[in-house]
Amino acid sequence: MPEQILEGHLFTKILVPIDLSHADKLEKAIATGAYIAKTNSIPVVFAAVTSNTPSALAHTPDEFREKLAAYAAAEGQKHGITASGHAVFSHDPAVDLENAILKAVHDTGADLVVMATHIPHVPDHFWPSNGGRVASHADVSVFLVR
């Protein structure tokens, strides 16, 4: 059934936001984005938001870009898709996450965002999830994977 829905090549590029520190917890969203990409022969861009300051993950922006590129290459090979990485640098990634993801959408030319969300809790009725905020403000399609 999904092949029939997606057969018209409705999308040309998929953006999958990831957190390199917790990529193992995003496998369902990554697999979903990869499936859509492979089914339609379209590329995936793995976007990651970080700060310019050194962290446990990377000491410099260039090192972060290299790790993201290596991650994208490994996921591309694993899923049989064309994949690349796109790093977005922010002064405060926790505060700027949704805006940084929306910037990545425009910077990469993606027309579909496939991103993980979480199981809703009571506070989510007052403060929406990152995925919910991206979906509310994006001018492209957003597929939230729980």
N, C-alpha and C positions, 0 to 999 in steps of 0.2 A: 504493500500500500504506500509507504513513504516514497518509493521510486516513482509511482504514478503522480504523486503530488508534486515532486520536485523535478519531473522530467523536462519541464519547459525552461530549464536553466534560469530560474527566477533570480538567482544571485550570482555575483561574479567574484566576490572575495569575502571570506569569513574571518572575523576577528574573534579570537578566544582570549579573554583576559585571564592571566595566571599570576600566581604568587610563587616565585621560584622556591621559596622556603617551604611551601605547602603544596607543591604540585601533585604529590601522591594522593592528596585528598580531593583532587579535581578530576580524577580519571573519568567519571561519568560524563561530565561536560566536555572534556577533551575528546572522548570516544564519540560523542554525539556530533561534535563539530567535524571530526575526521570522517565520520560516516557520510555526512551531508557533502563534504568536500569530495570524497572519493566517488560517491554516487554521481556527482555532477561534474567531475574533473575541474574543480576550482581550487585555488590556493587558500591556505590558512595562514593567518598572521597571529602568532602568539604575542600578546602585548603584556608587558609587565611595568608596573609603576613603582618607582623607588626614589630615594633622595640622592643628591649628589655627594653626600657625606659617606665616609667609609662605614661599612657594616660587616657583620659576620659573613655575609654572602659574597661581598665584593669590596675591594679597597678603593677602586676607582670606577668612574662611569664606563671607561673602556673595558675593564674587567667584567663589569656587569653585562655589557653588550655581548662580550664573547661568551659568557655563560648562557645567556639567553639564546644566542645563535646556535650554540652546541645543543641546547635543549630542543630547540625547534628542529634542528637537523635529525636528532635522534627520534623525535616523535614523528617526523615526516617519514623516516625509514620504517619505523614500527608500524605505521598505519598505511603506508603506501601512498602518501600524498605529498604535494609540494607544500613546504612549510618554511616560514621565516620568522624572525623575531623582530619586535619593535619595542624599544625601551622608551619610557616616558619618565622624565625626571621632574620632581616636585619638591618644594621646600617642606611640605608636610603631606606625605602620601595618604595618611589616614583621613585627613580632612579633605584633600583634593581628589580622592580616588575616582569618584564619578565623573568629575570634569576632566580628569586625565584620560579616562577611558573614552569619553566622548571626543576628546582631542585626537586620540589614537585612531578612532573611527574615521575622522576626516583626513588625518595625515596619511593614512594608508589606503583610503578609497574603499574601505570595506562597506558592504551593503547588508551584512547580516552579522549580528553579534550573538555568539553562543557562550553563555556564561553560567557558572554554578551559582546557586542560591542556597539557602539553608532552610531547614524546617522552621516554619513560623512559630514564634512564641508571642506571648501577650504583648510585650513592648512593641512588636512589629506593627501592631494596629495603630500605634502612635508615631513610631519612627520606622519608615520603610527600609527594607534591605538595600544593599548596594545595587543589586540587580534590579530591584523595583524602581529605584531612582534613575538608573540608566535607562530602563525601559520607558519611564515617564518622560524623559527629556531627549531621547534619541530621535533623529529623523530617519532612522533606518529600522529594519525589523530586529527585534531582540527575542531570542529563544532562551528562556530561563530553565535550567536543568536542576531539578531537586535531587 
